[in-house]
Amino acid sequence: MILDEKLNSGELILLDGGIGSEIERLGGAMHSTAWCGVANKTHPDTVRFVHESYLKAGSDVITANTFATCRHVLEAAGCGDETVEINQRAVELAREALDIVKPDKPIAIAGSISNHVAWVEGSVAGDPATLPSPERESENYHEWVEILTDAGCDLLILEMMQDLHHSTRLMEAAKTTGLPLWVGISASRGPDGQMIGWHMASEEAPRVPDDFPQTLTEPLEVIIDTLTAYEPDVVGIMHSSFYSTTPALEMLFNRWDGPVMAYPEANGYDAVARAPMSVKPDDFAEYCRKWVENGVQIVGRCCGTTIHHIRAMVEQIPKNPGPRPSPSNLNA
């Protein structure tokens, strides 16, 4: 893979910034149920411009706008019969941006895949009427990763892995491609301080219905151990608050010997303060600097991070990651 040499030598790798949120910030219309994936069709110039901006800032990875382009999500948006074309276009736009900017270093194009489902309109809660059966879900995942592989992605980045059932189905499909797999786990702190998988009912409180049916998710260590058993190439913590990312990274370092990545969200809802959250570029960069100094090799973005966040990060982080933290016994 195009970044193998950097990975193997322990060099720092810079991800890009938020994709869907940045497309929206720059005027790309979001779909009320399928969010950002349809923008490949409706706002291709905006999608391409986002990729160009991150490349100019110094990113080593372009993440195609495919987080929300699985067939069952696009079907809910009335675009199911365009699943292949919308995914192919996402990768084409990333490639076009690369051709325009022509950076003088190797750049990888990542196909973003997730367990994202179509939303109840006006919220971020999954719409029960559009949820596929487990068998259909697996079929759609296999189709999805084949499309992205054929379109020319250099790696697949599994985003917002937060449970066992859906995440393992996606991982099993991704493993069939033979592409490098970078796994991004989303984490929360439970009421007792225990680290768990992303808990939407608390993390997205203003944007889910009051009767949203979510109980506590699995312990984070169980999710880490289950997904790392598939032997991915990279594992990290992503789309998690800064409050949750640091302890989640500490747990990951103790349970995974391979390269570690971190890319938190910079906006959303602070479940601890019970208030909207917005992290300024300099503060974001400071967090990233500390993570890199403590052994994180791959660092970047998620929702709410803009080109300004990535520029600030590039200015502040060291050229190379610091040593990994010494292992400790989590069960002591």
SULZIGI-V254422 format. One record per backbone hydrogen bond with DSSP energy under -0.5 kcal/mol. NH is the residue of the N-H (numbers start at 1). CO is the residue of the C=O. If there is no record, write none. Layout:
nh=NH co=CO
nh=NH co=CO
This chain:
nh=4 co=1
nh=7 co=3
nh=8 co=4
nh=9 co=5
nh=10 co=6
nh=10 co=7
nh=11 co=6
nh=12 co=319
nh=13 co=297
nh=15 co=13
nh=15 co=299
nh=18 co=302
nh=18 co=305
nh=23 co=19
nh=24 co=20
nh=25 co=21
nh=26 co=22
nh=27 co=24
nh=28 co=23
nh=31 co=35
nh=35 co=31
nh=37 co=34
nh=39 co=36
nh=40 co=37
nh=41 co=38
nh=42 co=38
nh=43 co=39
nh=47 co=43
nh=48 co=44
nh=49 co=45
nh=50 co=46
nh=51 co=47
nh=52 co=48
nh=53 co=49
nh=54 co=50
nh=55 co=51
nh=56 co=52
nh=57 co=53
nh=58 co=54
nh=58 co=55
nh=59 co=54
nh=60 co=14
nh=61 co=14
nh=62 co=108
nh=63 co=61
nh=64 co=62
nh=64 co=110
nh=66 co=64
nh=69 co=66
nh=73 co=70
nh=74 co=70
nh=75 co=71
nh=76 co=72
nh=77 co=73
nh=77 co=74
nh=78 co=75
nh=79 co=74
nh=82 co=79
nh=83 co=80
nh=86 co=82
nh=87 co=83
nh=88 co=84
nh=89 co=85
nh=90 co=86
nh=91 co=87
nh=92 co=88
nh=93 co=89
nh=94 co=90
nh=95 co=91
nh=96 co=92
nh=97 co=93
nh=98 co=94
nh=99 co=95
nh=100 co=96
nh=101 co=97
nh=102 co=98
nh=108 co=60
nh=110 co=62
nh=110 co=108
nh=111 co=155
nh=112 co=64
nh=112 co=110
nh=113 co=157
nh=115 co=159
nh=119 co=33
nh=120 co=125
nh=123 co=120
nh=124 co=207
nh=127 co=118
nh=128 co=126
nh=130 co=127
nh=131 co=127
nh=131 co=128
nh=137 co=133
nh=138 co=134
nh=139 co=135
nh=140 co=136
nh=141 co=137
nh=142 co=138
nh=143 co=139
nh=144 co=140
nh=145 co=141
nh=146 co=142
nh=147 co=143
nh=148 co=144
nh=149 co=145
nh=150 co=146
nh=151 co=147
nh=152 co=148
nh=152 co=149
nh=153 co=148
nh=154 co=109
nh=155 co=109
nh=156 co=180
nh=157 co=111
nh=158 co=156
nh=158 co=182
nh=159 co=113
nh=159 co=157
nh=161 co=184
nh=162 co=160
nh=168 co=164
nh=169 co=165
nh=170 co=166
nh=171 co=167
nh=172 co=168
nh=173 co=169
nh=174 co=170
nh=175 co=171
nh=176 co=172
nh=176 co=173
nh=177 co=174
nh=178 co=175
nh=180 co=154
nh=182 co=156
nh=182 co=180
nh=183 co=181
nh=183 co=234
nh=184 co=158
nh=184 co=182
nh=185 co=183
nh=185 co=236
nh=186 co=161
nh=188 co=196
nh=190 co=188
nh=190 co=194
nh=193 co=190
nh=196 co=188
nh=197 co=218
nh=198 co=186
nh=200 co=198
nh=202 co=199
nh=203 co=199
nh=204 co=200
nh=205 co=202
nh=207 co=204
nh=208 co=205
nh=212 co=209
nh=214 co=212
nh=220 co=195
nh=222 co=219
nh=223 co=219
nh=224 co=220
nh=225 co=221
nh=226 co=222
nh=227 co=223
nh=228 co=224
nh=229 co=225
nh=230 co=227
nh=231 co=228
nh=233 co=181
nh=234 co=181
nh=235 co=259
nh=236 co=183
nh=237 co=261
nh=238 co=185
nh=239 co=263
nh=244 co=241
nh=245 co=241
nh=246 co=242
nh=248 co=244
nh=249 co=245
nh=250 co=246
nh=251 co=247
nh=252 co=248
nh=253 co=249
nh=254 co=250
nh=255 co=251
nh=255 co=252
nh=256 co=252
nh=259 co=233
nh=261 co=235
nh=262 co=298
nh=263 co=237
nh=265 co=240
nh=266 co=303
nh=267 co=303
nh=268 co=277
nh=269 co=203
nh=270 co=275
nh=271 co=269
nh=274 co=270
nh=275 co=270
nh=277 co=268
nh=279 co=266
nh=280 co=278
nh=284 co=280
nh=285 co=281
nh=286 co=282
nh=287 co=283
nh=288 co=284
nh=289 co=285
nh=290 co=286
nh=291 co=287
nh=292 co=288
nh=293 co=289
nh=294 co=290
nh=295 co=292
nh=296 co=291
nh=297 co=260
nh=298 co=260
nh=299 co=13
nh=300 co=262
nh=301 co=16
nh=305 co=302
nh=310 co=306
nh=311 co=307
nh=312 co=308
nh=313 co=309
nh=314 co=310
nh=315 co=311
nh=316 co=312
nh=316 co=313
nh=317 co=313
nh=321 co=10
nh=322 co=292
nh=325 co=294
nh=330 co=328
nh=332 co=329
